[in-house]
């Protein structure tokens, strides 16, 4: 079998030494860089500038909105006409409405003491407070 020469597989225009290949790649890079890469980079810079300007305008807008809300927003005391519940010695705790607190439980023996204790520790008249523990546990140790 005859040995195939590399000159037969590669055209003569591509048969150059290693220094010539790097030189040609450098030349191709120089030819492509100016008309293609530079405009793409400039476009990227303009897009970044536009986005920065949009962020700045949003910050200014939100600052104005916050200032206007703080200046002109009505306080809850002015928006709603309500009076605080006053302690009345003659009426006792009947001024306060009856409040029902329901605590659902399901196999949660780690937290039942804490949640019931927190409900019992509320600052509300005890005769106007109803606490229900709704227990659907399947564990007989909890019940």
C-alpha positions as a printed NumPy array, in Angstrom:
array([[  0.   ,   0.   ,   0.   ],
       [  1.271,   3.36 ,  -0.929],
       [  1.663,   5.965,   1.748],
       [ -0.74 ,   8.929,   1.385],
       [  0.946,  12.27 ,   1.424],
       [ -0.55 ,  15.015,   3.594],
       [ -0.237,  17.344,   0.62 ],
       [ -2.946,  15.379,  -1.157],
       [ -5.498,  15.777,   1.674],
       [ -4.876,  19.414,   2.557],
       [ -5.042,  22.026,  -0.197],
       [ -1.908,  24.028,  -0.791],
       [ -3.502,  27.259,   0.415],
       [ -3.841,  25.762,   3.93 ],
       [ -0.442,  24.155,   4.077],
       [  1.515,  26.673,   6.079],
       [  3.832,  26.455,   9.029],
       [  2.724,  27.011,  12.607],
       [  3.934,  30.616,  12.684],
       [  1.952,  31.365,   9.591],
       [ -1.24 ,  29.902,  11.112],
       [ -1.005,  32.103,  14.201],
       [ -0.239,  35.047,  11.983],
       [ -3.249,  34.314,   9.82 ],
       [ -5.475,  33.876,  12.918],
       [ -4.205,  37.201,  14.225],
       [ -4.96 ,  38.818,  10.856],
       [ -8.45 ,  37.301,  10.793],
       [ -9.019,  38.534,  14.36 ],
       [ -7.952,  42.041,  13.418],
       [-10.255,  41.984,  10.4  ],
       [-13.256,  40.736,  12.422],
       [-12.651,  42.767,  15.573],
       [-13.279,  46.212,  14.213],
       [-16.479,  45.774,  12.176],
       [-18.134,  43.08 ,  14.35 ],
       [-16.928,  43.014,  17.963],
       [-16.638,  46.761,  18.583],
       [-20.264,  47.566,  17.57 ],
       [-21.538,  44.677,  19.722],
       [-19.607,  45.99 ,  22.721],
       [-20.897,  49.511,  22.099],
       [-24.449,  48.163,  21.933],
       [-23.866,  46.369,  25.249],
       [-22.598,  49.594,  26.836],
       [-25.666,  51.522,  25.626],
       [-28.013,  48.831,  26.955],
       [-26.262,  48.94 ,  30.349],
       [-26.514,  52.729,  30.42 ],
       [-30.226,  52.59 ,  29.605],
       [-30.834,  50.028,  32.354],
       [-28.865,  52.103,  34.868],
       [-30.946,  55.146,  33.947],
       [-34.144,  53.119,  34.404],
       [-33.011,  51.99 ,  37.882],
       [-32.159,  55.552,  38.846],
       [-35.553,  56.82 ,  37.671],
       [-37.318,  54.053,  39.609],
       [-35.451,  55.001,  42.793],
       [-36.373,  58.667,  42.333],
       [-40.028,  57.75 ,  41.686],
       [-40.229,  55.485,  44.733],
       [-38.584,  58.143,  46.887],
       [-41.199,  60.68 ,  45.81 ],
       [-44.015,  58.21 ,  46.486],
       [-42.669,  57.421,  49.967],
       [-42.354,  61.109,  50.824],
       [-45.899,  61.826,  49.612],
       [-47.317,  58.89 ,  51.562],
       [-45.559,  59.987,  54.745],
       [-46.769,  63.583,  54.324],
       [-50.368,  63.076,  53.197],
       [-51.404,  59.618,  54.414],
       [-54.015,  59.851,  57.121],
       [-53.12 ,  58.334,  60.432],
       [-55.402,  55.52 ,  61.663],
       [-56.709,  57.802,  64.396],
       [-57.932,  60.255,  61.727],
       [-59.146,  57.652,  59.198],
       [-61.235,  55.591,  61.615],
       [-63.434,  57.082,  64.239],
       [-62.904,  54.746,  67.142],
       [-62.426,  55.012,  70.84 ],
       [-60.212,  52.814,  72.929],
       [-61.93 ,  50.48 ,  75.366],
       [-61.813,  52.196,  78.725],
       [-61.743,  50.322,  81.993],
       [-64.988,  51.018,  83.798],
       [-65.182,  50.073,  87.461],
       [-68.995,  49.925,  87.493],
       [-69.342,  47.828,  84.322],
       [-66.406,  45.578,  85.136],
       [-65.21 ,  43.586,  82.157],
       [-68.521,  43.75 ,  80.271],
       [-67.01 ,  46.51 ,  78.136],
       [-64.855,  43.868,  76.511],
       [-66.325,  41.478,  73.922],
       [-66.2  ,  37.736,  74.438],
       [-63.262,  36.271,  72.517],
       [-63.037,  32.64 ,  71.405],
       [-59.589,  31.152,  70.805],
       [-59.428,  27.783,  69.077],
       [-56.181,  25.807,  69.154],
       [-56.146,  22.902,  66.675],
       [-53.936,  19.947,  67.658],
       [-52.974,  16.743,  65.89 ],
       [-50.29 ,  14.571,  67.49 ],
       [-48.357,  17.639,  68.667],
       [-47.447,  16.825,  72.235],
       [-44.313,  18.982,  72.031],
       [-46.221,  22.232,  71.52 ],
       [-49.571,  21.801,  73.26 ],
       [-48.372,  23.197,  76.61 ],
       [-46.735,  26.211,  74.956],
       [-49.728,  27.105,  72.778],
       [-52.298,  26.686,  75.563],
       [-50.059,  28.669,  77.936],
       [-49.722,  31.475,  75.386],
       [-53.499,  31.636,  74.941],
       [-54.037,  31.718,  78.714],
       [-51.431,  34.453,  79.131],
       [-53.297,  36.994,  76.983],
       [-54.082,  40.318,  78.633],
       [-57.87 ,  39.986,  78.351],
       [-60.424,  39.581,  81.134],
       [-60.648,  35.885,  81.956],
       [-64.449,  35.927,  82.169],
       [-64.589,  37.27 ,  78.581],
       [-62.13 ,  34.718,  77.129],
       [-63.045,  31.219,  75.907],
       [-60.248,  28.813,  74.906],
       [-61.037,  25.642,  72.978],
       [-58.487,  22.943,  72.207],
       [-59.565,  21.01 ,  69.125],
       [-57.781,  17.681,  69.384],
       [-57.94 ,  15.23 ,  66.451],
       [-54.97 ,  13.233,  67.672],
       [-54.699,   9.523,  67.068],
       [-52.13 ,   9.138,  69.848],
       [-53.877,   8.154,  73.13 ],
       [-51.01 ,   9.598,  75.246],
       [-51.931,  13.14 ,  74.202],
       [-55.618,  12.876,  75.039]])
